[in-house]
Amino acid sequence: MHLSLSHDMLALTIQEDSKTFYFLQNIADKNFQKKIGRKDKMIIFKEQDELVQRRYFLKLISKIYLRKTGNVEQARIIENTIDKSIKISLLKSNQVLQKMSINLSIEDNYAVVFYMGSHNTLFASYLKSYFKDHLVRIRPKNGTITLYPNSDITVRLLEKLLAQKELFGCFVEFSYFMDDFLAYKKSFVSKRAKRSRHNALFSLLEEYFGVLGCKMEDSFDMIRSNYLTLVKKYHPDSCGLYDGDLHVKYVAKFQEVQNAYEMLKMHFRHADAKSA
């Protein structure tokens, strides 16, 4: 028995033991709904309401693996991979692993198109599970699957997928233009950095608006009006010189109001310059 692990799948290849493979396949057929496969291979995808039977199934596989290999550490890994899809393949001595070639292209530096060929059903099901939070469009007539990204996580998942050497008991080879993929990856990294900067700026601006008692959608005239009211209210001279604690608080508040107003004034000037 041969065990391999990826970030989302436990793959077990059973060699020259049809009895064990069909025994496990029969149990899987009875206990799991989200399952695909054929005569000599199967994939069981994770379903939240099937966790109990998954635990028992993994314990069973672990015991079989330990009995056949004696590898305690690997058997323990099998038992604890509750969050991964499970792939079990049967390999016979006269069976040569099939090679699966999948072409892909990137349209407009956005959507990723997989050209499936004869692997459409199995590969389509795998992709939909692998990119579970994404929009995946399957077009059987032209043999393609289109993946639409939703964040830079898409690129990380895609990168791991393209590094795979085996899927469904087959050797897999992804064909694509490396320059296109690197440009695609770079664009998402750039978007993430830009979004991070925008979020940080938005947080600061929101704080400045709050200091002046304004909302983000308020005009600069409204901001200036509130500012003039607040600096008059919190000017250190307005509290007298005899209450030391109050004087310190007024100085701090006065400086906070001044700083917020200056920052927002710069923001509005920058926004006006960009729109001009």
C-alpha positions, 0 to 999 in steps of 0.5 A: 500500500502506498500513501501520499498526502496533499493539502486537501487529499489523502491518496491511498494506492492498494497494490495487488489486493482487489479484495481489500479495495472492493471491501472499502469501496462497498463500505464507502458506497453505503456510508457516503453520499458525495463520492465519485469513482469507477471500478478501480478508483474512488474519491470521497469528498468531505461532508459536514454531516458525515464526520462520524462515519468518516472517523470510523472509515479512516480508523478502518483504513488505518488498521489495514494500512498498519497490518500491511506495512507496519508503519505506525506513524503513517497509520496514525496520520491516516486516522487523523486526516478527517478534513481531507478528501479520501482517494483510494486506487487499485493498482494491478501488476499489469496495469500502467498508470494512465497519463492525464494531460490537462491544458489551461489558459488565462483569459484577460488575466482573470478567468482560468480555463481548463481544457478537460478532454476525456477527463471531464466528469471526474476532473470537473467534480474534483475542481468544484470540490477543490475550489469550493468557494469559487464560481466554477462553470462546466461547459461539456459541449466544448470540454472546458471548465472555467474558474472565476477567482474571488481573491488572492487565495485563488492563486495559492490554490491554483499554484498547489494544484499545478504542482500535483503529479498525480490525480485519481490514480493517474500521472497528471501534467498541466500544460500552460504558459508560465509567463502568463501564470506569473503575470496572473499571480503578480496581478493578484499580489498587487491587488492584495497590497493595494487593498491592504493599503486602502483598508489601512487608510480607510480605518485612519480616515474613519477615526479622523471623521469620528473625532470631528463628529462627522460621517465618511460621506460628509462634505468638507464644509460640514467637517470645517463647521464641526472643527470650528465648533470643537476648537472653540469648545476645547481651546485650553483658555476656555476652561480657565487656568485654575483646574489643572486636570481639566486644562490637561484634558482640554489641551489633549482634545484640542490637539486631537481635533487639530490633527484630525482636521489637518489630516482630512484637509489633506485628504480632500485636497488630494481627492480634488487634485485627482478628480481635476 
